[in-house]
Amino acid sequence: MSTIAAALLSIGMVAAFLLAFVGTKQAMQKEDRTARQRGLLMIAMAIILVGNVLIWTL
């Protein structure tokens, strides 16, 4: 694997962790329904991004 590909996969994992963190923070807001939905979508995107990184590394 080239260094550029490894760097992009690393950036993808950092982005996934940030999405999961911010998504969890927003999903915990009970009074704001749109923020909760946005948070759940961020968590789903983080899971998809981690899955894509796993596929590309195998």
Kinemage of the C-alpha trace (Angstrom):
@kinemage 1
@onewidth
@group {chain A} dominant
@subgroup {mainchain}
@vectorlist {calphas} color= white
{ca met a 1} P 0.000 0.000 0.000
{ca ser a 2} L 1.396 3.385 -0.920
{ca thr a 3} L 1.963 6.115 1.630
{ca ile a 4} L -0.802 8.260 0.141
{ca ala a 5} L -3.322 5.434 0.474
{ca ala a 6} L -2.262 4.780 4.060
{ca ala a 7} L -2.566 8.472 4.877
{ca leu a 8} L -6.050 8.650 3.366
{ca leu a 9} L -7.193 5.616 5.351
{ca ser a 10} L -5.809 7.198 8.513
{ca ile a 11} L -7.650 10.433 7.799
{ca gly a 12} L -10.803 8.394 7.204
{ca met a 13} L -10.486 6.746 10.616
{ca val a 14} L -9.916 10.080 12.359
{ca ala a 15} L -12.991 11.444 10.586
{ca ala a 16} L -15.016 8.404 11.673
{ca phe a 17} L -14.053 8.876 15.325
{ca leu a 18} L -14.910 12.571 15.165
{ca leu a 19} L -18.255 11.813 13.521
{ca ala a 20} L -19.049 9.225 16.187
{ca phe a 21} L -18.091 11.600 19.009
{ca val a 22} L -20.036 14.603 17.729
{ca gly a 23} L -22.943 12.403 16.638
{ca thr a 24} L -23.223 10.886 20.107
{ca lys a 25} L -23.110 14.340 21.640
{ca gln a 26} L -25.906 15.583 19.389
{ca ala a 27} L -28.000 12.426 19.722
{ca met a 28} L -28.099 12.905 23.508
{ca gln a 29} L -30.074 16.150 23.118
{ca lys a 30} L -33.619 15.101 23.933
{ca glu a 31} L -35.412 18.411 23.460
{ca asp a 32} L -34.234 19.050 19.893
{ca arg a 33} L -35.530 16.431 17.464
{ca thr a 34} L -33.588 17.631 14.401
{ca ala a 35} L -30.302 17.622 16.322
{ca arg a 36} L -31.061 14.081 17.515
{ca gln a 37} L -31.721 12.890 13.963
{ca arg a 38} L -28.565 14.627 12.732
{ca gly a 39} L -26.584 12.918 15.474
{ca leu a 40} L -27.928 9.493 14.573
{ca leu a 41} L -27.060 10.100 10.926
{ca met a 42} L -23.523 11.065 11.952
{ca ile a 43} L -23.192 7.827 13.911
{ca ala a 44} L -24.461 5.844 10.906
{ca met a 45} L -21.953 7.616 8.652
{ca ala a 46} L -19.134 6.794 11.076
{ca ile a 47} L -20.075 3.104 10.997
{ca ile a 48} L -20.170 3.129 7.190
{ca leu a 49} L -16.815 4.908 7.004
{ca val a 50} L -15.169 2.378 9.342
{ca gly a 51} L -16.630 -0.427 7.226
{ca asn a 52} L -15.182 1.104 4.072
{ca val a 53} L -11.744 1.446 5.663
{ca leu a 54} L -11.890 -2.204 6.757
{ca ile a 55} L -12.792 -3.288 3.231
{ca trp a 56} L -9.927 -1.308 1.714
{ca thr a 57} L -7.374 -2.695 4.169
{ca leu a 58} L -8.289 -6.361 3.680
